[in-house]
Amino acid sequence: MSVLCISIVFLQAMSSATYTFEANREYAVSQDQVDILFPFRERFHFPQHNGHDVRYFCGNSLGLQPKSVSYLMEKELEDWARHGVEGHFRAALPWFSYHHVFAERLSEIVGADKDEVVAMNTLTVNLHMLMLSFYRPEGKRYKILMEAGAFPSDQYAVETQVRMHGYDPEDAIIEIVPRHGSYLIEDIDIVNAIIEAGDSLALVMIGGVNYYTGQFFDLEAITKAAHAVGAYAGFDLAHAVGNLPLKLHDWNVDFACWCTYKYLNSGPGGVGGAFVHERHGNNPKLFRLGGWWGNEEKTRFKMQKGFVPQKGAASWQQSNAPVFNMVAHNAALDIYEKAGMKQLREKSLMLTAYMEFLLRQITHLPFDIITPSEPERRGCQLSLLFKDRGREVFEALTHHGVVADWREPNVIRIAPVPLYNTFEDCYGFYEILKNME
Ligand SMILES: *Cc1c(COP(=O)(O)O)cnc(C)c1O
């Protein structure tokens, strides 16, 4: 057996971190042994392949199930059985105020005040809810600027909002495209397009991390540029939340929304989340659609006429809390909180850099990594674009118990997730590619 033993100092552009990586299993295992987050993997269920845990690189699509969910779900069912309607006040976590348990932890994850965040609805619904408040076209200010190739749901949401107000999407939506020969969109191109659109621009709505390339945009610079021309800035954080540190409040972002079943491991179709900056959340004059759960809590059961929005993002709530759905979110955030964003990001930077280092040793397969190479411009995901043989590589991976993600026509996306992926997982992935003819 020939042991490939490469020791290379892997220098990262624009980063102070320097790693000394090696492309062999012993090295990978030794990194797992000193990884303080390694034990967290035990808290999740892994799908099985030939009697072993799969190497799961799909946390950017659907995070794994925390083992604690079934126990907590059982407890919630018991509360319902025992208390019936009284569970609204007598359940271990009373259903009346269930959504409050998320405020503090979500605020830390997205960098906000507690009143600026809420767990509610689902992602696309939240996007629509928030655009009803923040896309209020008037006169010559009616355009929305977004990235080309946005996730389809975002494209449909923006298209139909524009139509709802009587505009033609062809005219009202400005899409920013990558430069020739690239897959990435330069932040400076977005900023320049905002300046150019000027007072025709009502809203900038961008995916914080692009689902396809894994590119993280400069949300602060984009927000600043939007405000300078009098437009709002909102972001879909589906691929950013729980993936990298965010500072939505300090960046002055107007609104954001996310799903919780990707990096936040809260289960398929899980409850979504939203951020509204306090300057808007505390402005009762800003239009929002009303529902009883968004109303002032004190008068919620008075059944009176007249919607009085409560303080903050929670006033965008419509219905009472989807409790069973939130049980999984609660269980998942418990784990997330214990691991800590700072440690997670630190490991994530190293884990993804290791995967990148390993992939760069592969020279006999025709692919490029289209994700930015600068760690500041990406989360954990790497997207591999194949000139050919992509499907064949994907099938070999699947055959060997790797769960990755195939995007037509030729991209394999992999997400080494710091909460449950290991350095050895990355090595195993690399070994399969290395051994292909
Ligand atoms: C995953 C994802 C969605 C999915 O939206 P749902 O409403 O949760 O089905 C939407 N937008 C982006 C950018 C996504 O990555």
The ligand as an ORCA input file, in Angstrom:
! r2SCAN-3c Opt
* xyz 0 1
  C     -33.762     26.462      0.988
  C     -34.120     27.774      0.416
  C     -35.460     28.178      0.279
  C     -36.592     27.273      0.646
  O     -37.729     27.986      0.996
  P     -38.901     27.338      1.870
  O     -39.903     28.393      1.936
  O     -38.316     26.952      3.201
  O     -39.382     26.111      1.160
  C     -35.708     29.450     -0.217
  N     -34.712     30.288     -0.570
  C     -33.408     29.914     -0.455
  C     -32.318     30.868     -0.845
  C     -33.078     28.648      0.011
  O     -31.804     28.278      0.090
*
